[in-house]
Amino acid sequence: MGGIGTYTEDRTHKDNLDVQKRVFRNVVTSLLYEMMEREQVSKAELASRLHISKAAVTNLLSGDRNFTIDTLTAISHALGYIPSFRLEKMGTDPEGHRGGIGSQEVDEPRSVSVSL
């Protein structure tokens, strides 16, 4: 079974915009579930905090939902968190090296982070 891991390991898929969107939605959804578990907040409790139905929360957390910034901020707030966001330049590893993992060449900053 391939799953999202298959997409992230294959360079041709990493450069595919549709795959990037799908992977990012799944990463965000997984992070929200992790925060819910950490804070011991059920879907029903989250729904109550957001003033929406449990079915609406289930729909939001389905993994294929295109979240708005406002929705992500509301969910984060309801869970007691402040959202932050980071953009990384394509073709670099997370530390900003060109050529991917293991490369030693360091460039100017290759990422941008925003937090409230």
N, C-alpha and C positions, 0 to 999 in steps of 0.2 A: 504494500500500500504506500503510494508516494506521498500524498498530502502536500502541505505547504512547504515542508522541508525540501522536497524535490525541486520546487521552484527556486528556493533561495540558494541551492547548491549549484544550479546550472546557470552560467553567465548569460546565455541567450535569453533565459526567462527573466533574469534580473533587469535587463534593459527593456523589457516589454511593459508598456504603460498599464495595460489591463491587468497583468499579473501583479505589478507593483500595487495597484489599487486594491486588489483582492487580498494580497498579503498584508497590507497596512490595515485594512478593515479588520482582518482576523487578529492582528497583533493588538490593536486597540481594544477589541472585544475581549480578548484574553486578559489584558491588563485590567479592564473593568471588573471581570469576574474575580480576578486575583484580589483586587481591592475590596470587593464585596465579601469575599471569604475572610480576608484579614480583619475586616471591621464587623464580621458576623452579621451582615445585612442580607436578608433574603430578597428575592424578587418582589414579594408582597410588601415588605418593608420599604424597599426602594420606590415602589409604585406609590406608596402612601406619602413618602417624602417629596416625590415629584408631582403629586396630585394628578396621577394618571392611573389607568388600570394595570393590573398585573399582566394582562395580555399585551398591552402596549410595551411594557418593559421587556417581555419575552421577545416581541418583535424587534425592539431596539437592539437587543443582545443576540440576535440570531446569527451574526457573523457576516451577513451580506448586506447590512444596512449602511447606507452612506450618511454618516453622522454629520450634522452641521456643527460648527464651532459652538453655537449657543447650546445645543443639546449636550455636547461633551462637557461644556462648562457647568451646566445644570446638574448632570450626573456626578461630576467630580465634586461639586459643592455639596450635593446630597450625601456623598460618602465621606465628606470631611477633608477633601483634598483640593489643592489648587493645581489646575492643569499647567503643563509646560510643553514646549514643542521644540524639536530640533530638526534641522535640515542638514543633510550631508551631501557633499559634492559627489556625483557619480564618478566611478573609477578610482575611488579612494577607500581605504579601510577606515574604521572608526577613529583611528588616531591621526588621520589626515595624510597618510603616506600614499604616494602615487603608486599605481600598479597593483594595488590590493595587498592582502595579508602577506607579511614577511618582507615587504619592500622597505628599504632604509632611507629613501629619498624623502625629505620633509619639505613641504611647500608652505606658502602662506596659509592661514587658517582656511580649512575646507569645510567648515560647518558653521551653522548659525543656530543659536538657542534663544528661546524666548520664554521667560517665566514672569508671572505676575508678582 
